């Protein structure tokens, strides 16, 4: 019977369903003893005697994965981010990598509009004022008819586009892969990155973190954003220059920003001091339904690989026999 080490936390806490999937699939499991996000050395110490790692967002560099050799043959990511996982090392050592990209998508999509409306209609300011006895009816942005830019039009960006169109927004997008049939169906117009930044009243970012996207929103590019615009980032902090963003917000060139991700987490930096910033704790996927799907789907992936049965194509990062990863990764 293969054994899985669960490093993701929580896992099987609100419901036993993912654990039941493992039980029915004939996989023994060991839950995280730390009940929090692991440091690399803590994850490494748990490997060596297990075939499967059900991994959270903790870093998994080569030296951590190597601690699981030669038994480790599958890393099943609970979630979607791959930037902390050395997929290249896994490929060299025959370790399968799977993930659950669809599970958290809708949760992030809904978060985007919660952030946008709360920030631009100044609901947070109003709430804080009420808590201090102030009745101040603040005025904000009506988004119908406004230009909304989506940087990265994958599974999340496309859902964001559809909802933005339902608001009556003029939606423009930038992506390295342009699906013109989809864009025509949903009245989305592809533009260059520079045009997107210059034209949009709000820009939302939905990119994977790779060498190509690192610091893609540099100081020079952020300065292209129109005065009074808003920026939302719910993907990875490393795609933008946080210091430049601070300067543009502090000078009121940008009206506001809403961030769920940062270069270093937990975040406690200068953006905390600005009144026109809405900060969240990397919780885009943190809906009950989204978390449930992430846990159950990762368990399904573990069972399918252990049994040698097909894994859904959209959940495959790399399997033995593949010449290259199925998705863009850092390695």
Buried (B, 14 or more C-beta within 10 A) or exposed (E): EBBBBBBBBBBBEEEEEBBEBBBEBEBEBBBBEBEEBBEBEBBBEBBEEBBBBBBBBBBBBEEBBBBBBEEBBBBBBBBBBBBBBBBBBBBEBBBBBBBBBBBBBBBBBBBBBEBBBBBBBBBBBBEEBEEEEEEEEEEBBEBEEBBBBBBBBBBBBBBBBBBBBEBEBBBBBBBEEEBEEBBEEBEBBBBEBEBBBBBBBBBBBBBBBBEEBBEBBBBEBBEBBBEEBBBBBBBBBBBBBBEBBBBBBBEEBBBBBBBBBBBEEEBEEEBEEBEBBBBBEBEBBBBEEBBBBBBBBBBBBBBBBBEEEEBEEEBBBBBEEEEEBBBEBBB
